[in-house]
């Protein structure tokens, strides 16, 4: 890469190279660097453009007295790294302070803004670490699958509550589900919960109204979603008003009304705002194009979802669950969804989040998710991150952050076909401090999915902060679970991996062969390798059955253990087969029994007994 472009890319946090998971070194090429710079708003094409932009950047940085972000200890006096002279403080609660010199008074937990001369500094008053949770266990289950094949419809928030209460009676400390962010209800075929339209809004399709139109082992979204939308509209038509609804709308303010306007416009103009008429692509004017009654309807949907989810969490805690709901935060948002329409300033344009090449994806992965721009995030005092985390923690004492590797460095893939991606450094320590602030407020425990091409130092930083990492038995080989670090959550697998029964039999490998993704030679090699892995696992666990696996999991050194309901019920099929869309029934499979019956199932009772014997749950630590 040329000198000026390379220097500007480095100044903007674009890494010049990285080590992939195949032992190779990948260099960031000139065209990739230019594409990523353009995504950050630096529209340059030549060396002279880059040199001029770099000079401006360096001149601005040279004028700064203080760094852009400082992490402080709450309720303790602070000495700034330099004397800024006169300063003003805008506290998160809306109050202000004035002063002079390098000393600041004790500041409460939160995000505050210091202004001194030309400098603006985000002050993150965060605890040093979160407390380690007591030894506990819980169950993860697909929300849509909590209705059995013989019952029409898909799982809703009432099914979720009943399932959680059933598991609470069995001694489980939490019930984990996939993301419940707002999706694209006008597109019945877009089922993935990991490609949301807006991560701070809820999916109204899970509002409990009863009913449903189709039975069978798989959810028929094409039939169910239009029927559910009609039922929701009918329920709204009988809504006369409610003081709590009015208070909710007032508290949520313009953010909710803008989201509701987007939803109303998407019903008329299509799911993706990038396909709308140009005047409507600008939310400043487009929000007035949505009829007020349509806006009120979508506000009502969010209120209903909020109310039912709040009631669910309260019921599970009251029933004795230590954590209640265990919610999942998707790594990104759809580039043409409600979040990017309303808050475009936070996101890089013309790139997608993804993953670098690995043995299973030699060309890398493109996730079609919009990445947060680290420079916009810093300039915005980390507001979108804090608000997104805070929204999750309104309904849960336990959350999982999908692909927390992106808090250290995020892999951006340019939209230009064939152009390799590259890593962009993120403000890791500050982002972790924001997690600590929001979790401390909510009394929540946070789990970071630290799997894949893990940056050096990230897992140590997570452990120091009290953010739990993950340990998956499928990936740990013969490592004794007793040696897993305490600040982790242990599980056999995830929604993207085969179940215990499916893994031992190579069901995922067979599925890829059945749909033509791999040939006969790869199938034979994969099955042989898997058979040896399964034998090794059985030696480590003391048996090849699910009971032995769960006993080994219960013995893990990890503070928390997540048991997949598919493993309890010995289901061979996994929830999602990565890399597939229509050729595998992703996010559609129902459980063979109603979720509310799980707590009385003998198989779940055996797992619960195993966990109690290992000191997990109410009678544990």
ZARO-891420 format. One line per 5 residues: number of its first residue (from 1); for each residue z, y, x of C-alpha. Coordinates in steps of 0.2 Angstrom, whole numbers, plus 2048, in hexadecimal, padded with zeros to 3 digits. Example, Ala and Ser with C-alpha at 12.3 -4.5 7.8 and 13.67 -1.06 7.14 Angstrom:
1> 827 7EA 83E | 824 7FB 844
//
This chain:
1> 800 800 800 | 7FC 812 806 | 80A 81D 80D | 80C 82A 800 | 80A 81E 7F1
6> 816 812 7F9 | 823 81F 7FC | 822 826 7EB | 823 815 7E3 | 832 811 7EE
11> 83A 822 7E8 | 837 81D 7D6 | 840 80C 7D9 | 830 801 7DA | 834 7F3 7E6
16> 827 7F0 7F4 | 829 7DD 7F4 | 834 7CF 7ED | 837 7BC 7F0 | 831 7B1 7E2
21> 838 7A1 7DC | 82B 797 7E6 | 831 79D 7F7 | 824 7AA 7F9 | 824 7BD 7FC
26> 81A 7C7 7EF | 814 7D9 7F5 | 812 7E7 7E8 | 800 7EC 7E9 | 7F9 7FE 7E8
31> 7F2 7FC 7D7 | 802 7F4 7D0 | 80C 802 7D7 | 801 80F 7CF | 802 806 7BE
36> 815 806 7BF | 815 818 7C5 | 80A 81D 7B6 | 816 813 7AA | 824 81F 7B1
41> 81A 82E 7AD | 812 831 7BE | 800 832 7BB | 7F9 831 7CC | 7E9 82A 7D3
46> 7E8 830 7E5 | 7F2 832 7F5 | 7F3 844 7F3 | 7F9 843 7E1 | 807 837 7E7
51> 80B 842 7F6 | 80D 852 7EB | 817 848 7DE | 822 841 7EC | 825 853 7F3
56> 82B 85A 7E2 | 837 84B 7E0 | 83E 84D 7F1 | 841 860 7EF | 84A 85D 7DE
61> 855 850 7E6 | 859 85B 7F5 | 860 868 7E9 | 86C 85D 7E1 | 87F 85E 7E6
66> 885 84F 7DC | 87D 83E 7D8 | 875 83B 7C7 | 883 82E 7C2 | 895 82C 7C7
71> 8A0 81D 7C2 | 8B2 822 7BF | 8C3 81A 7BB | 8C8 81F 7AA | 8D8 82A 7A8
76> 8D9 82D 7BA | 8D5 83D 7C4 | 8C5 83D 7CD | 8BF 846 7DD | 8AC 849 7DD
81> 8A2 845 7EC | 89E 857 7EF | 8A5 868 7E9 | 898 86E 7DB | 8A1 87F 7D8
86> 8A3 883 7C5 | 8A0 875 7B9 | 8A0 870 7A7 | 8A4 85F 79F | 89D 859 78F
91> 8A8 84A 78A | 8A2 83C 77F | 8AD 841 771 | 8A4 852 770 | 8B2 85C 778
96> 8AF 867 788 | 8B8 86C 797 | 8B5 879 7A5 | 8BA 879 7B7 | 8B6 87D 7C9
101> 8B7 873 7D9 | 8B6 860 7DD | 8C4 85A 7D2 | 8C2 854 7C1 | 8D0 850 7B4
106> 8D3 83E 7AE | 8C5 83A 7A2 | 8C6 82D 794 | 8BC 81D 793 | 8AA 822 78F
111> 89A 82B 795 | 89C 83D 799 | 890 84B 7A0 | 895 856 7AE | 88A 866 7B1
116> 88B 870 7C0 | 87E 87C 7C5 | 86D 873 7C4 | 876 862 7C4 | 879 857 7B5
121> 883 848 7B9 | 888 839 7AE | 89A 834 7B0 | 89D 822 7AB | 8B0 820 7A9
126> 8B1 80D 7A8 | 8BE 800 7AC | 8BC 7F6 7BC | 8B9 7E6 7B3 | 8BB 7DD 7A2
131> 8C9 7D0 7A0 | 8C4 7BE 7A1 | 8C4 7B6 790 | 8D0 7A7 78D | 8C8 796 78E
136> 8BF 793 77E | 8AF 78B 776 | 8A3 78E 768 | 893 789 760 | 882 791 761
141> 876 78E 752 | 866 795 74C | 86A 7A1 73D | 859 79D 734 | 85D 78A 735
146> 86E 78B 72D | 866 784 71D | 862 772 71D | 850 76B 719 | 853 768 707
151> 859 77A 703 | 84C 788 701 | 84C 797 70C | 853 79B 71D | 865 79F 723
156> 86C 7B0 71E | 87D 7B9 722 | 886 7AF 714 | 880 79F 71C | 886 7A6 72D
161> 897 7AA 726 | 89A 799 71E | 894 791 72E | 8A0 79B 738 | 8AF 797 72D
166> 8AB 785 72E | 8AA 785 741 | 8BA 78F 741 | 8C3 781 738 | 8BD 776 746
171> 8C5 781 753 | 8B5 78A 75A | 8B8 79B 761 | 8A7 7A2 75E | 896 79F 755
176> 887 7A5 75F | 876 7A9 757 | 866 7B0 75E | 862 7C3 75C | 863 7CA 74B
181> 85A 7DB 750 | 84E 7E3 744 | 83D 7DA 745 | 82C 7DC 73C | 82F 7D6 72A
186> 81D 7DB 725 | 817 7CD 731 | 81D 7BD 72B | 816 7B4 73A | 820 7BD 747
191> 830 7B3 748 | 836 7B5 759 | 847 7BE 759 | 844 7C3 76B | 836 7CF 767
196> 83F 7DB 75C | 839 7EB 755 | 84A 7F4 757 | 85A 7ED 760 | 866 7F9 758
201> 861 7F4 746 | 864 7E4 73D | 858 7D8 736 | 859 7DA 723 | 850 7C9 71F
206> 861 7C1 723 | 86A 7CB 715 | 871 7BE 709 | 86A 7BE 6F8 | 868 7AC 6F5
211> 858 7A3 6F0 | 849 79E 6FA | 839 796 6F6 | 835 788 702 | 83D 778 708
216> 83A 76D 717 | 840 76B 729 | 837 77B 72F | 839 78D 728 | 829 792 71F
221> 82A 7A5 724 | 819 7A8 71C | 820 7A3 70B | 832 7A9 70E | 831 7BA 715
226> 826 7C1 707 | 831 7BA 6FA | 841 7C0 703 | 839 7D2 704 | 836 7D1 6F1
231> 848 7CC 6EE | 84F 7DA 6F9 | 844 7E7 6F0 | 84A 7E0 6DF | 85C 7E1 6E4
236> 85A 7F3 6EA | 853 7F8 6D9 | 863 7F4 6D1 | 86D 7FE 6DE | 875 80D 6D6
241> 87D 814 6E5 | 88D 812 6EF | 899 81E 6F9 | 899 811 707 | 887 812 708
246> 886 825 709 | 894 825 717 | 88A 818 720 | 87A 822 720 | 883 832 725
251> 88C 829 733 | 87B 821 73A | 872 832 738 | 861 836 73D | 85F 826 747
256> 860 81B 737 | 855 827 72D | 848 827 73A | 848 814 73B | 847 813 728
261> 838 81F 729 | 830 813 735 | 833 804 72A | 82C 80D 71B | 81C 812 725
266> 81A 801 72C | 819 7FA 71A | 80A 805 717 | 801 806 728 | 805 7F6 730
271> 813 7EF 73C | 80D 7F7 74C | 80F 80A 74D | 801 80A 75B | 7F5 805 74D
276> 7FA 813 741 | 7F0 823 73F | 7F3 82F 74D | 7FE 83C 744 | 80A 82E 73F
281> 80C 828 750 | 817 837 754 | 828 835 74B | 82C 847 74B | 81F 84A 73D
286> 81D 839 737 | 82F 837 730 | 82A 843 723 | 81B 839 71D | 827 82B 717
291> 82C 82D 705 | 83F 830 703 | 842 822 6F8 | 83A 816 704 | 845 81D 712
296> 854 81A 707 | 84F 808 703 | 84F 804 716 | 85F 80D 719 | 866 802 70B
301> 860 7F2 714 | 869 7F7 724 | 879 7FB 71A | 878 7EA 711 | 875 7E1 722
306> 883 7EB 72A | 88F 7E7 71C | 88C 7D5 71C | 88D 7D2 72E | 89D 7DC 72F
311> 8A4 7D2 722 | 89F 7C2 72B | 8A7 7C7 73B | 8B7 7CC 733 | 8B8 7BB 729
316> 8B5 7B1 739 | 8C3 7BB 743 | 8CF 7B9 734 | 8CB 7A6 734 | 8D1 7A5 746
321> 8C2 7A6 750 | 8C6 7AF 760 | 8B5 7B8 762 | 8AC 7B5 752 | 89A 7B8 753
326> 891 7B6 764 | 882 7C2 763 | 873 7C2 76E | 86B 7D2 775 | 858 7D1 778
331> 852 7D6 789 | 845 7E3 782 | 83D 7E9 772 | 82B 7E8 76C | 820 7F6 774
336> 819 7FB 762 | 829 7F8 758 | 835 804 750 | 840 807 760 | 831 80D 76A
341> 82A 817 75C | 83A 821 75A | 840 822 76B | 831 821 776 | 839 82C 784
346> 844 81D 78A | 836 811 78D | 829 80E 79A | 817 80F 794 | 809 803 798
351> 813 7F5 79F | 81D 7E6 798 | 82D 7DD 79E | 829 7CC 7A5 | 82D 7C0 7B3
356> 825 7BD 7C4 | 81C 7AD 7C8 | 825 79D 7C9 | 820 78A 7C9 | 81E 78A 7B6
361> 815 79A 7B4 | 80B 79D 7C4 | 804 7AD 7BD | 814 7B4 7B8 | 81A 7B8 7A6
366> 816 7C7 79B | 823 7C8 78D | 81B 7D7 783 | 82B 7E1 783 | 82D 7F3 788
371> 838 7F6 797 | 845 804 798 | 840 811 7A5 | 84E 812 7B1 | 84B 825 7B4
376> 84B 829 7A2 | 85B 81E 79F | 864 828 7AD | 85E 839 7A6 | 864 834 795
381> 875 82F 79B | 872 81D 796 | 873 821 784 | 867 814 77E | 870 806 787
386> 881 80B 781 | 87B 80D 76F | 873 7FC 76F | 882 7F3 777 | 88D 7FC 76B
391> 883 7F7 75C | 885 7E5 761 | 897 7E6 764 | 89A 7ED 752 | 898 7DB 74C
396> 89E 7D0 75A | 8AB 7CE 767 | 89F 7C4 772 | 88D 7C9 777 | 880 7C1 782
401> 874 7CD 78B | 863 7C4 78D | 85C 7C4 79F | 869 7CF 7A6 | 85F 7CE 7B6
406> 856 7DD 7B0 | 866 7E8 7B2 | 863 7E6 7C5 | 850 7E6 7C6 | 843 7E4 7B8
411> 832 7DC 7BA | 825 7E7 7B3 | 813 7E0 7AF | 805 7ED 7AD | 7FB 7EC 79D
416> 7EB 7EC 7A8 | 7E5 7DA 7A8 | 7E7 7D0 7B8 | 7F2 7DD 7C0 | 802 7D5 7C8
421> 813 7DC 7C3 | 820 7E2 7CE | 833 7E5 7CE | 83B 7F6 7C9 | 84D 7F9 7CF
426> 859 7FD 7C1 | 869 807 7C2 | 874 7F7 7C2 | 885 7FD 7C6 | 884 80B 7B9
431> 87C 7FF 7AC | 88B 7F3 7AF | 897 801 7AD | 88F 805 79C | 892 7F3 797
436> 8A4 7F4 79C | 8A7 804 792 | 8A0 7FD 782 | 8A8 7EC 784 | 8B9 7F4 788
441> 8B8 7FF 778 | 8B3 7F0 76D | 8BF 7E3 776 | 8AF 7D9 779 | 8AB 7CC 786
446> 899 7CD 78D | 88E 7BF 794 | 87F 7C3 79F | 871 7B6 79F | 86F 7B5 7B2
451> 861 7A8 7B3 | 851 7A8 7BD | 84C 7B3 7CC | 85E 7BA 7CF | 85F 7C9 7DA
456> 86B 7C8 7E8 | 87C 7CF 7E4 | 87A 7CF 7D1 | 885 7C0 7CD | 893 7C7 7D8
461> 892 7D8 7CF | 893 7D0 7BE | 8A2 7C5 7C3 | 8AB 7D5 7CA | 8A8 7DE 7BA
466> 8AE 7D0 7AF | 89D 7CD 7A8 | 89B 7BA 7A6 | 88B 7B1 7AD | 884 7A1 7A7
471> 884 78F 7AD | 878 783 7A5 | 87B 771 7A8 | 868 76E 7A8 | 866 779 7B7
476> 876 774 7C0 | 871 762 7C5 | 880 758 7CB | 88B 767 7CE | 89C 763 7C6
481> 89F 76E 7B7 | 8B1 770 7BD | 8AA 77B 7CC | 8A1 787 7C0 | 8A9 799 7C3
486> 8B5 79E 7B6 | 8AB 7AE 7B2 | 89D 7A4 7AA | 898 79D 79A | 893 78B 79B
491> 886 782 790 | 87A 773 791 | 86B 77E 78D | 864 78C 783 | 858 78F 775
496> 84A 790 782 | 84E 77F 789 | 84E 76D 782 | 85D 766 779 | 868 759 782
501> 85F 74B 779 | 84E 753 77B | 851 756 78E | 855 744 792 | 846 73E 789
506> 83A 74C 790 | 837 752 77F | 832 764 785 | 826 75C 792 | 81E 751 784
511> 81C 760 779 | 813 769 786 | 807 75A 788 | 805 758 776 | 7FE 76A 774
516> 7F3 769 783 | 7FD 774 78F | 7FF 766 79C | 7F4 757 7A1 | 7F9 745 7A2
521> 7FD 745 7B5 | 809 754 7B2 | 810 74B 7A3 | 814 73B 7AD | 81B 745 7BC
526> 826 74F 7B1 | 82D 741 7A7 | 831 737 7B7 | 83A 746 7BF | 843 749 7AF
531> 849 737 7AE | 850 739 7BF | 859 749 7BB | 860 741 7AB | 867 732 7B5
536> 86F 73E 7C1 | 876 748 7B3 | 87D 738 7AB | 886 734 7BB | 88E 745 7BC
541> 893 745 7AA | 899 733 7A9 | 88C 72E 79C | 87B 732 795 | 881 736 783
546> 885 746 77B | 898 742 77B | 898 741 78E | 88E 751 790 | 89A 75A 785
551> 8A9 753 78E | 8A2 759 79F | 89E 76A 797 | 8B0 76B 791 | 8B7 768 7A2
556> 8AC 777 7A9 | 8B5 784 7B3 | 8AD 791 7A8 | 8B8 79B 79D | 8AC 798 78E
561> 8A1 78A 789 | 893 78B 77C | 88E 77B 773 | 87D 77B 76B | 87D 774 759
566> 86D 76B 75D | 877 761 76A | 885 75D 75E | 879 756 751 | 86F 74E 75F
571> 85E 756 75A | 850 753 767 | 846 763 763 | 849 773 76B | 849 784 762
576> 83C 78C 76C | 82F 786 778 | 82B 795 784 | 819 799 787 | 814 794 775
581> 812 79D 765 | 809 794 757 | 807 782 75F | 81A 77F 75E | 826 783 750
586> 830 790 759 | 83F 798 750 | 83B 78E 740 | 845 77D 741 | 853 77B 735
591> 863 771 738 | 863 760 730 | 873 765 726 | 87A 775 71F | 883 780 72C
596> 892 781 721 | 894 76E 722 | 895 76E 735 | 8A8 770 736 | 8AA 760 72C
601> 89E 756 736 | 8A5 748 741 | 89A 74C 750 | 8A0 75E 750 | 8B2 758 74E
606> 8B0 74D 75D | 8AA 75C 767 | 8B8 766 761 | 8C5 759 766 | 8BD 758 778
611> 8BE 76B 779 | 8D1 76B 774 | 8D5 75D 780 | 8CD 768 78E | 8D8 777 789
616> 8CB 781 780 | 8CE 789 76F | 8DD 78F 766 | 8E9 783 76F | 8E1 787 780
621> 8E4 794 78C
//
